[in-house]
Amino acid sequence: MKNLTLELKAANVLSLDYDLRAALGSRFYGLTYDGSHVTLVLDDTITPDQVRQAQTLVATHDPARLTPDQQTTVLDAAKLDQARKDYAAAELDLSPYQGKDSALEKLAQKVLWLEREINALRKGS
């Protein structure tokens, strides 16, 4: 096992790890980051070209670049935030469902109850 320590002022550790694993495969074991230096843990069989590739990846690392999982998390949070804005303005009005199909009326009541429960949880009640 070899350790390679490089200066790095800012990092998205998950993104850097993702890029290094994609580039080096099984020759890259992981990394640590202390806020100013990143230490790569590499297999003994790593080639000089792969070491240069790792150095280049660290030197050109953009901490704002997200992994696919991070992108999904950001998009999901944005969708939830938008849904909260769209639907938080008013409680569900049960009047259109009253006297209609009893299963539909029950479902509307349950949705209203869930809305109230979620709002109470979000407020910390």
QUIURWO-V943070 format. One record per residue. N is the residue number from 0. RES is the residue in three letters. NEAR is the number of other ideal C-beta (glycine too) atoms within 8 Angstrom. Layout:
# QUIURWO-V943070
n=N res=RES near=NEAR
n=N res=RES near=NEAR
This chain:
# QUIURWO-V943070
n=0 res=MET near=7
n=1 res=LYS near=8
n=2 res=ASN near=8
n=3 res=LEU near=10
n=4 res=THR near=7
n=5 res=LEU near=11
n=6 res=GLU near=5
n=7 res=LEU near=11
n=8 res=LYS near=4
n=9 res=ALA near=4
n=10 res=ALA near=10
n=11 res=ASN near=13
n=12 res=VAL near=8
n=13 res=LEU near=9
n=14 res=SER near=15
n=15 res=LEU near=15
n=16 res=ASP near=10
n=17 res=TYR near=9
n=18 res=ASP near=10
n=19 res=LEU near=13
n=20 res=ARG near=9
n=21 res=ALA near=7
n=22 res=ALA near=11
n=23 res=LEU near=13
n=24 res=GLY near=7
n=25 res=SER near=5
n=26 res=ARG near=9
n=27 res=PHE near=14
n=28 res=TYR near=6
n=29 res=GLY near=7
n=30 res=LEU near=11
n=31 res=THR near=7
n=32 res=TYR near=11
n=33 res=ASP near=5
n=34 res=GLY near=4
n=35 res=SER near=6
n=36 res=HIS near=10
n=37 res=VAL near=12
n=38 res=THR near=11
n=39 res=LEU near=14
n=40 res=VAL near=11
n=41 res=LEU near=16
n=42 res=ASP near=10
n=43 res=ASP near=6
n=44 res=THR near=5
n=45 res=ILE near=11
n=46 res=THR near=6
n=47 res=PRO near=5
n=48 res=ASP near=6
n=49 res=GLN near=12
n=50 res=VAL near=11
n=51 res=ARG near=8
n=52 res=GLN near=10
n=53 res=ALA near=16
n=54 res=GLN near=10
n=55 res=THR near=8
n=56 res=LEU near=12
n=57 res=VAL near=12
n=58 res=ALA near=7
n=59 res=THR near=6
n=60 res=HIS near=13
n=61 res=ASP near=7
n=62 res=PRO near=8
n=63 res=ALA near=5
n=64 res=ARG near=7
n=65 res=LEU near=9
n=66 res=THR near=9
n=67 res=PRO near=6
n=68 res=ASP near=7
n=69 res=GLN near=11
n=70 res=GLN near=9
n=71 res=THR near=8
n=72 res=THR near=8
n=73 res=VAL near=9
n=74 res=LEU near=8
n=75 res=ASP near=8
n=76 res=ALA near=8
n=77 res=ALA near=8
n=78 res=LYS near=8
n=79 res=LEU near=8
n=80 res=ASP near=8
n=81 res=GLN near=8
n=82 res=ALA near=8
n=83 res=ARG near=8
n=84 res=LYS near=7
n=85 res=ASP near=7
n=86 res=TYR near=6
n=87 res=ALA near=5
n=88 res=ALA near=4
n=89 res=ALA near=4
n=90 res=GLU near=6
n=91 res=LEU near=8
n=92 res=ASP near=6
n=93 res=LEU near=10
n=94 res=SER near=5
n=95 res=PRO near=6
n=96 res=TYR near=9
n=97 res=GLN near=7
n=98 res=GLY near=3
n=99 res=LYS near=8
n=100 res=ASP near=5
n=101 res=SER near=6
n=102 res=ALA near=6
n=103 res=LEU near=9
n=104 res=GLU near=13
n=105 res=LYS near=8
n=106 res=LEU near=8
n=107 res=ALA near=11
n=108 res=GLN near=10
n=109 res=LYS near=8
n=110 res=VAL near=9
n=111 res=LEU near=11
n=112 res=TRP near=8
n=113 res=LEU near=8
n=114 res=GLU near=10
n=115 res=ARG near=9
n=116 res=GLU near=8
n=117 res=ILE near=8
n=118 res=ASN near=8
n=119 res=ALA near=8
n=120 res=LEU near=8
n=121 res=ARG near=6
n=122 res=LYS near=6
n=123 res=GLY near=4
n=124 res=SER near=4
